[in-house]
Amino acid sequence: MDLGTVIKNIRKDRQQTQNELAANCDITQTYLSQIEGNKKEPNLSVLKKISACLDVPLPVLFFLSLNEQDIDPNKREAFKLLNLPLKNLVGDVFGL
């Protein structure tokens, strides 16, 4: 799961700086940087604030952060087939 990179990419797509997003989420810029660098795993309440500030539902953040290693080996072929089209669709719906 690559949640930090997804948050970073959406933040940049929304043309927000780390300082702006961090201030809107009531966290420090340093903490946000650690989250985006996948060095810290935020708790659920922080993730909810981040998703609200980015205007992206939390389940969408989780979905976009999935990678092949997160998927049951028996379901990876289906994941490979569906991953990109579904992520593109979700991106279109949420303006990502």
N, C-alpha and C positions, 0 to 999 in steps of 0.2 A: 504494500500500500504506500502510495507516494502522496500523502495528503498535503504535505508542506509545499511541494512543487505546484500542486493544483491551486492552492490558496495564492501562492505567489503569482502564477500566471493570470488568474482571474483579477487579482489586485492590479496588476500592470495593465490588463485589458481595460479595466475600469479607470485607468489613468490616476490611480491613487499612489501616493508614496507610502512607505512603511510607517512614517511618522503619522500621516493622516489616518490610516487604517487603525493603527495602534491606539491613537487618541480616541477614535470613535468607539473602539471596543473596550476602552478603559484598561488597557494593558500597556506595558512599555514597548518601545521600538525594539529593544534588545530581545525581549521575549518573543515578539513577532518574528524577528530575524531568525531566532533559534527554531521556531516552529516551521518557518519557510525552508530552513536548511535541514529539516528532519532531524534536528538534534534534540528537540524537546517534543513530547507528546502532550498536547493541551488536554485539559479535562473537558467534559461534555459541555459545561456551562460556557467556557471560553469558545469552544467550537460553535455553539449556538450564537454567540455574539458576533463572531467572525462571519458566519453564514448570513446573519441578518444584515450586517454592515455591507456585505458584498451583494446583497439581494439575490442570493442563491440558496435554495432550500438545503438543509443539512444532508438529507439523503442523496442529493445530487452531488454534493462535494465528495461524499463517500464513494458513490458510484464512479465518478470521474477519476478517483485515486486508485481504483482497483488495477492490479496488474496480474499477469498470468500466474505468478507464484501464490496469489491469494485464492486461486480457484482450485477446487478439487481436481486432481489429475484426470479423473474420469470425465470431467466436463470441460476440459481445456480446449478441445477441438471446437466445440460449440462457442466457447468464449472467443476464440480466435476469429471465427466467422462473424460473430455479432458485435464484437467490441467496437471496432471503428465506426460502423454505420450507426450504432446506438449513441456513441459519444458525439458523433456529428449531429445527430438529431437533437440530443439534449443541448448541445451547444447552440444550435439554431433557435431552439425554444427559449433559452435563457440569455441569448445575445452574447455568447462566449466565443 
